[in-house]
Amino acid sequence: MTQPNSANVAQPSVQAENSLDRVLIFDTTLRDGEQSPGATMNVAEKLAVAKQLARLNVDIIEAGFPFASPGDFEAVQTIAAEVGTPQGPTICGLARATKGDIETAARAIAPAAKGRIHTFIATSDIHMKYKLKKSRPDVLAITEEMVGYAKSFTNDVEFSPEDAGRSEPEFLYEVLERAIAAGATTLNIPDTVGYLTPSEFGDLIRGIKANVANVDQAIISVHGHNDLGLAVANFLEAVKAGARQLECTINGIGERAGNAALEELVMALHVRRQYYNPFFGLPPESEAPLTHINTRELYKSSRLVSNMTGMFVQPNKAIVGANAFAHESGIHQDGVLKNRLTYEIMDAQMIGLNDNLIVLGKHSGRNAFRTRLSELGFELSDQNLNKAFLRFKDIADKKKEISDRDLEAIVNDEILQVAEHFKLSLVQVSCGSNAQPTATVTMRMPDGTELTDASIGTGPVDAIYRAINRIVDIEMI
């Protein structure tokens, strides 16, 4: 493997947490979020989401895990080149605490004006014993060596002690102190399994600030999962204790029960600013924003991520759910009609919702079509817009009203197409009460040739898939 040139990776200046009067938003939708079962995105989809995250004005985009696959490497590198502009967000790549991972991450983020390597190793006894099979001295030595190695590629290095929430505090403090000494500028404290309660998370951050001697040289970050439904509450308690970076995802997607939801954290800090201001050394009445997020892009971001991942947002989801600003109770409707503040603590327009819904149909024009796509998070070139608009008109002639789902499908089908690799040309199935289910399948290969094979199975569908697998296996040999 070719070692990257450290000169190719941006060397940004990094603020210590005690100089920050706001919270940095570290978005990991494209890394941890994409690890949700069924949420995998291709490079074009990841790039579209990354561009929207830049419009949302997140501080850092964790674009992926470059060593995990060639596709992940390509996605991080593409995002670094196209979204990682001098005025754009920092582009981060995740890496285990190994030289191969770190070198690959460095190459992937190299095109970004501001690049970060995020390296991690587990520090809880259960992880060290059963997963790593390493001792505490081993983990200390690896931390020091690999953080220093990451530092040779970029000044912006983040270190995470995986499963920090279940790590022995004194050992955790020692690991963190070594990481800072080796060059880490951000310490991320992950509640990897969503185990902690808010008060425990707050105490964990306070303990780190009190017991890690050089902690003032780094920003304290937090990462957590929602297994007990406490992720957002945990993060807000961590902010009160001194955390100044929050690692979160759009719609709260992620492993198992997901991550802390970006939109919930941002709006909690915005709506309850008077409560949180004193924890930043600000007077309660201060109107200074506690994040740099453009809240009017929140709804667009939510819709785009939902569409790209195929993960629907539950109607009662806070901030961006369909019912978040809906009222059915007569008492609530009466109160809202008289004064919205009676039952709403936020203005829908604050998150990018438009009170005046545009209904699209066959008489709608190009401008209305473009506007609605923009509200859904799609920003298309003129050429792609024309292509999608023709498809829209064709469908509008057949349907009375075009839904948002129709629009999303149009863009996916016409614009965000994945290159065709295999095409199913023929399927023939034979089955009966006294016959084994048999399927004959013909597939067109990427080079244009056709292959035919047959297989038996436990049922007709199983037989079809077995025949397909046989053909693909032949092609891959």
C-alpha positions in Angstrom: 0.0 0.0 0.0 1.3 3.4 -0.9 1.8 5.6 2.1 -0.1 8.9 1.7 1.8 12.2 1.8 0.9 14.1 4.9 1.2 17.3 2.9 -1.9 16.2 1.0 -4.1 16.3 4.1 -5.2 19.7 5.4 -3.7 20.8 8.7 -6.5 22.7 10.4 -6.2 24.5 13.7 -8.2 22.9 16.5 -9.9 24.7 19.4 -9.8 23.3 22.9 -13.3 22.8 24.4 -12.9 25.5 27.0 -12.7 28.1 24.2 -15.9 27.0 22.6 -19.2 28.8 23.3 -21.2 26.5 21.1 -21.6 22.8 20.3 -19.9 21.3 17.3 -22.2 19.0 15.3 -20.5 15.8 14.1 -22.8 14.0 11.7 -22.3 10.3 11.3 -25.3 9.5 9.2 -23.1 8.2 6.4 -21.0 6.0 8.7 -22.9 4.8 11.8 -26.3 5.7 10.3 -25.6 3.6 7.2 -24.9 0.6 9.4 -28.7 0.3 10.1 -29.9 -2.9 8.6 -31.1 -2.2 5.0 -29.8 1.4 5.0 -26.8 0.9 2.7 -26.3 3.7 0.2 -24.2 3.8 -3.0 -21.7 6.5 -3.8 -24.1 8.8 -5.6 -26.6 8.6 -2.8 -24.0 9.3 -0.1 -22.7 12.3 -2.1 -26.3 13.7 -2.3 -26.7 13.3 1.5 -23.3 14.9 2.1 -24.2 17.9 0.0 -27.4 18.3 2.0 -25.4 18.0 5.3 -23.2 20.8 4.0 -26.3 23.0 3.4 -27.4 22.1 6.9 -24.1 23.5 8.0 -22.9 20.6 10.1 -19.3 21.1 11.4 -18.0 17.6 10.6 -19.2 14.8 8.3 -18.0 11.3 9.2 -18.3 10.2 5.6 -17.6 6.5 6.1 -15.1 3.7 7.1 -12.7 3.8 4.2 -11.0 0.4 5.0 -14.3 -1.4 5.2 -14.8 -1.7 1.5 -13.7 -0.2 -1.9 -17.2 1.4 -2.1 -16.8 3.1 1.3 -13.3 4.3 0.3 -14.6 5.8 -2.9 -17.5 7.4 -1.1 -15.3 9.1 1.4 -12.8 10.2 -1.2 -15.6 11.6 -3.5 -17.2 13.5 -0.6 -13.8 14.8 0.5 -13.2 16.2 -3.1 -16.7 17.6 -3.7 -18.0 18.6 -0.3 -14.8 19.2 1.6 -14.2 22.7 0.3 -12.4 25.4 2.4 -15.8 26.9 3.4 -17.4 23.4 3.9 -17.4 20.9 6.7 -14.5 18.9 8.0 -14.5 15.5 6.3 -13.7 12.6 8.6 -12.9 8.9 8.0 -13.1 6.2 10.6 -10.2 3.9 11.3 -9.5 1.1 13.8 -6.2 1.6 15.7 -4.2 -0.2 13.0 -1.7 1.2 10.4 -3.7 -0.2 7.5 -6.9 1.4 8.5 -5.3 4.7 9.3 -3.3 4.9 6.0 -6.5 4.1 4.1 -8.4 6.8 5.9 -5.7 9.3 5.3 -5.8 8.6 1.5 -9.6 8.8 1.5 -9.8 12.2 3.2 -6.7 13.7 1.4 -8.8 15.8 -1.1 -10.6 17.7 1.6 -9.5 21.1 2.7 -10.1 20.1 6.3 -9.6 16.4 6.9 -9.9 14.3 10.1 -8.9 10.8 11.1 -11.1 9.2 13.8 -9.4 6.2 15.3 -10.7 3.9 18.0 -9.9 0.9 20.2 -12.0 -0.7 22.9 -11.3 0.0 26.6 -13.9 -2.0 28.5 -12.8 -5.2 30.2 -15.4 -7.3 28.3 -14.3 -5.9 24.9 -10.6 -6.3 25.7 -11.0 -9.8 26.9 -13.4 -11.3 24.4 -13.1 -9.1 21.3 -9.5 -7.8 21.3 -7.9 -10.5 23.4 -5.5 -7.8 24.7 -4.4 -6.6 28.1 -4.6 -3.1 29.4 -0.9 -2.4 28.8 -1.4 -3.6 25.2 -4.3 -1.1 24.7 -2.3 1.7 26.2 0.6 1.1 23.9 -1.6 0.7 20.8 -3.4 3.9 21.6 -0.2 5.9 22.0 1.3 4.5 18.8 -1.7 4.7 16.5 -2.8 8.2 17.6 0.7 9.3 16.9 0.6 7.5 13.5 -2.7 9.3 12.6 -1.1 12.6 13.6 1.6 12.1 11.0 -1.1 12.5 8.3 -3.2 15.3 9.8 -3.3 17.7 12.8 -7.0 16.9 13.3 -7.1 13.5 15.0 -10.1 12.2 17.0 -9.7 9.2 19.4 -12.5 7.0 20.8 -12.2 4.5 23.6 -14.9 2.1 22.4 -17.4 1.1 25.1 -16.2 3.9 27.4 -19.5 3.8 29.3 -18.6 0.4 30.7 -14.9 1.0 31.0 -13.2 1.2 34.4 -12.8 4.9 35.1 -9.2 5.0 36.2 -8.0 3.0 33.2 -10.2 5.2 30.9 -8.5 8.3 32.3 -5.1 6.9 31.6 -5.9 5.9 28.0 -7.4 9.4 27.3 -4.3 11.1 28.8 -2.0 9.0 26.6 -4.2 9.8 23.5 -4.0 13.5 24.0 -0.2 13.3 24.7 0.2 11.4 21.4 -1.7 14.1 19.4 -5.5 13.6 19.7 -7.3 16.9 19.5 -10.8 15.5 20.1 -11.7 12.8 22.7 -14.9 11.0 21.8 -16.6 9.3 24.7 -18.9 6.6 23.3 -21.8 4.9 25.1 -21.4 2.1 22.5 -24.3 -0.1 23.7 -26.7 2.6 25.0 -26.3 1.5 28.6 -25.9 4.8 30.5 -28.5 7.0 32.1 -28.3 10.8 31.8 -26.9 11.4 35.3 -24.3 8.6 34.7 -23.2 10.1 31.4 -22.9 13.6 33.0 -20.8 12.1 35.8 -18.6 10.3 33.3 -17.8 13.6 31.5 -17.2 15.4 34.7 -14.9 12.7 35.9 -12.9 12.9 32.7 -12.6 16.7 33.0 -11.5 16.4 36.6 -9.0 13.4 36.3 -7.4 13.7 32.8 -4.5 16.1 33.4 -4.2 17.4 29.8 -7.9 17.4 29.0 -7.9 21.1 28.3 -5.9 20.4 25.1 -8.8 18.6 23.5 -12.5 18.9 22.7 -14.7 16.4 24.5 -17.2 14.7 22.2 -19.9 12.2 22.9 -21.3 9.3 20.9 -24.2 7.1 22.0 -26.9 4.7 21.0 -30.6 4.7 21.8 -31.0 1.2 23.1 -32.9 2.5 26.2 -34.3 5.5 24.5 -32.0 7.8 26.4 -29.4 8.9 23.7 -30.7 12.5 23.3 -31.2 13.0 27.1 -27.7 11.6 27.7 -26.1 14.0 25.2 -27.8 17.0 26.7 -26.6 16.1 30.1 -23.1 15.7 28.7 -23.3 19.2 27.2 -24.1 20.5 30.7 -21.0 18.7 32.0 -18.7 20.2 29.4 -19.0 18.1 26.2 -18.7 20.4 23.1 -19.1 18.0 20.2 -22.2 15.8 19.6 -22.0 12.8 17.3 -25.4 12.2 15.9 -27.4 11.2 12.8 -30.3 12.5 10.8 -33.6 10.8 12.0 -31.5 9.0 14.7 -30.7 6.1 12.4 -27.8 3.8 13.2 -26.9 0.4 14.7 -29.6 -1.4 16.6 -32.0 1.2 18.0 -30.0 4.0 16.4 -28.0 7.0 17.4 -28.9 10.3 19.1 -31.1 12.3 16.6 -29.4 15.4 15.2 -32.6 17.3 14.7 -33.8 16.7 18.3 -30.4 17.8 19.8 -30.2 20.9 17.7 -33.8 22.0 18.4 -33.6 21.2 22.1 -30.5 23.5 22.3 -32.3 26.1 20.2 -35.7 26.1 21.9 -34.3 25.8 25.5 -31.5 28.3 24.9 -32.2 30.2 28.1 -31.8 27.0 30.1 -28.5 25.9 28.5 -26.9 29.3 28.0 -25.3 29.4 31.6 -23.5 26.1 30.9 -21.7 27.9 28.1 -20.9 30.9 30.3 -23.5 33.0 28.6 -26.3 35.1 30.2 -29.7 33.3 30.1 -31.2 35.9 27.8 -28.4 35.6 25.2 -29.7 35.0 21.6 -26.4 33.6 20.3 -27.0 30.2 18.7 -25.6 27.3 20.5 -24.9 25.4 17.2 -24.1 26.6 13.6 -26.9 24.4 12.2 -29.2 26.0 9.6 -32.4 24.7 11.2 -34.5 25.5 8.0 -32.7 22.6 6.3 -33.7 20.1 8.9 -36.8 18.8 7.3 -35.2 18.6 3.9 -32.3 16.6 5.4 -34.8 14.3 7.1 -36.7 13.6 4.0 -33.6 13.0 1.9 -32.1 10.6 4.3 -35.4 8.7 4.6 -35.7 8.5 0.9 -32.1 7.4 0.3 -32.1 4.7 3.0 -35.7 3.5 2.6 -36.2 4.0 6.3 -39.5 5.8 6.9 -39.8 8.3 9.7 -42.4 7.3 12.3 -45.3 9.8 12.3 -44.8 10.7 16.0 -41.1 11.3 15.6 -40.0 14.5 17.3 -39.3 17.5 15.2 -39.6 15.9 11.7 -42.4 13.3 12.0 -45.6 13.8 10.1 -47.5 14.5 13.3 -45.0 16.8 14.9 -47.0 19.9 13.9 -50.4 18.2 13.4 -53.4 18.7 15.7 -56.5 16.5 15.8 -58.0 17.2 19.2 -60.7 19.9 19.0 -59.3 21.7 22.1 -55.8 21.7 20.5 -57.1 22.9 17.2 -59.0 25.7 18.8 -56.0 26.8 20.8 -53.6 26.8 17.8 -56.0 28.7 15.6 -56.2 31.4 18.3 -52.4 31.4 19.1 -49.9 28.8 17.9 -47.9 29.1 21.1 -50.8 27.5 23.1 -49.8 24.1 21.9 -46.6 24.6 19.8 -43.2 25.4 21.2 -41.6 25.7 17.7 -42.6 27.3 14.4 -42.9 24.7 11.7 -41.1 27.1 9.3 -38.1 27.0 11.7 -37.3 23.5 10.5 -38.1 24.2 6.9 -41.7 23.2 6.7 -43.9 25.4 4.5 -47.4 26.1 5.8 -48.6 26.6 2.2 -48.5 23.1 0.7 -48.1 23.0 -3.1 -50.3 20.3 -4.6 -48.7 18.9 -7.8 -50.7 17.6 -10.7 -50.8 17.5 -14.5 -51.3 21.3 -14.7 -48.3 22.1 -12.5 -45.3 23.9 -14.0 -41.6 23.4 -13.9 -41.1 26.0 -11.1 -43.6 24.3 -8.8 -42.0 21.0 -9.5 -38.4 22.3 -8.8 -39.6 24.0 -5.6 -41.2 20.8 -4.2 -38.1 18.8 -5.1 -36.0 21.3 -3.3 -38.3 21.1 -0.2 -37.7 17.3 -0.3 -33.9 17.8 -0.3 -33.2 17.3 -4.1 -31.1 19.9 -5.8 -31.0 18.9 -9.5 -29.1 20.4 -12.4 -31.1 21.9 -15.3 -30.5 18.8 -17.4 -31.6 16.4 -14.7 -34.6 18.6 -13.8 -35.8 18.5 -17.4 -35.4 14.7 -17.4 -37.3 14.3 -14.2 -40.0 16.8 -15.2 -40.8 14.8 -18.4 -41.3 11.7 -16.3 -43.5 13.7 -13.8 -45.7 14.9 -16.6 -46.2 11.4 -17.9 -47.2 10.1 -14.5 -49.4 13.2 -13.8 -51.5 12.3 -16.9 -52.4 9.0 -15.2 -52.8 10.2 -11.6 -54.9 13.0 -10.2 -52.4 14.1 -7.6 -48.7 13.4 -7.3 -47.4 12.5 -3.8 -44.0 13.1 -2.3 -43.3 9.4 -2.6 -44.0 9.6 -6.4 -41.6 12.5 -6.7 -38.9 10.6 -4.7 -39.4 7.6 -7.0 -39.1 9.7 -10.1 -35.8 11.2 -9.0 -34.5 7.7 -8.0 -35.5 6.1 -11.2 -34.5 8.9 -13.6 -31.5 10.5 -11.9 -30.0 8.4 -9.2 -29.8 5.2 -11.1 -27.3 2.5 -10.2 -25.2 1.2 -13.1 -26.8 -2.1 -14.3 -24.7 -5.2 -13.6 -27.1 -8.1 -14.1 -30.5 -8.2 -15.8 -33.1 -11.0 -15.4 -34.1 -12.0 -18.9 -36.2 -15.1 -18.3 -37.7 -17.1 -15.5 -39.5 -20.4 -15.9 -40.8 -22.4 -12.9 -42.1 -26.0 -12.8 -43.8 -27.4 -9.7 -46.6 -29.6 -8.6 -47.8 -32.0 -5.8 -45.6 -34.8 -7.1 -42.7 -32.8 -8.5 -39.7 -31.0 -7.1 -39.9 -27.2 -7.6 -37.5 -26.4 -10.5 -36.6 -23.0 -11.9 -34.8 -22.2 -15.2 -33.3 -18.7 -15.3 -31.6 -16.7 -18.0 -29.6 -13.6 -17.0 -27.8 -10.9 -19.0 -24.3 -10.3 -17.8 -22.5 -7.0 -17.5 -20.7 -7.7 -20.8 -23.9 -8.4 -22.6 -23.7 -12.2 -22.8 -26.5 -14.3 -21.5 -26.2 -17.3 -19.2 -28.9 -19.9 -18.4 -29.0 -22.4 -15.6 -31.6 -24.4 -13.6 -31.9 -25.5 -10.0 -34.3 -27.2 -7.7 -35.4 -25.8 -4.3 -37.7 -26.2 -1.4 -40.2 -24.0 -3.3 -40.5 -22.1 -6.5 -39.0 -18.9 -5.1 -36.1 -20.8 -3.5 -35.4 -22.6 -6.8 -35.3 -19.2 -8.6 -32.8 -17.7 -6.2 -30.7 -20.9 -6.3 -30.5 -20.7 -10.1 -29.6 -17.0 -9.9 -26.8 -17.8 -7.4 -25.4 -20.5 -9.6 -25.2 -18.1 -12.6 -23.6 -15.3 -10.5 -21.1 -17.8 -9.0 -20.2 -18.9 -12.5 -19.7 -15.3 -13.6 -17.5 -14.5 -10.6 -15.1 -17.4 -11.1 
